[in-house]
Amino acid sequence: MSKTNIRGRRLTKKHKMSFAAVATVGAAAVAATLVPGGAGNTGTAEAAVAPVALTQVLDAQTKAAQGSLAAQQAVAAQRAQDAAAAAKAKAAAAAKKAREAEAASRAAARKPVFANNLDGWIKEALFIMKKEGIPGTYAGIHKNVMRESSGNPLAINNWDINAKNGVPSKGLLQVIYPTFKAYHVPGTKFDQYDPVANIVAACNYAADRYGTIDNVNSAY
């Protein structure tokens, strides 16, 4: 038997079945090695991939939420800063306005002292007229005073038509009582003979009828 060539021997059925089993096992091993997604590895692969993908999604969502929150906080902070600046500016403007009003009030309260003569009466009348918005100049008042009364605050006209009607012209600018009453300026004495009250009332009337006492050059 040792002399016989094995290639010349015939394979029995048992031999063929043994060789087929070995081949099948080898092929299966190779297939399992080459195909990672095979039936034997499916659960493990999916279990490894799923946590990684979920973590990445959660990280992305967290970063997006943090970014949105940061943006909202920045907007809120800017709005608060703008509101504070606006409130500060408003408070400063109100304080400035209050200071100006107080200064104007003090200036108005400090009434100048005027001489008790024709020059002083005209200047005091002009001071009041300026506050009341009544037009007129020193020259315009002075020329009419000199024509009407020669500067005498107690002058009275007892001979013209007004006197005959019972309302004689009186004072520096010879104003009749109805005119004085209608054009009297509050803050001055209600007295036709008071030089300042007389001038202011007469200039108020002249402004209404002629535009200004400066336009009056004769009896008015």
Salt bridges, closest charged atoms under 4 A:
GLU102 OE2 - ARG106 NH1 2.92
ASP119 OD2 - LYS123 NZ 3.16
GLU124 OE2 - LYS111 NZ 2.99
GLU148 OE2 - ARG147 NH2 3.16
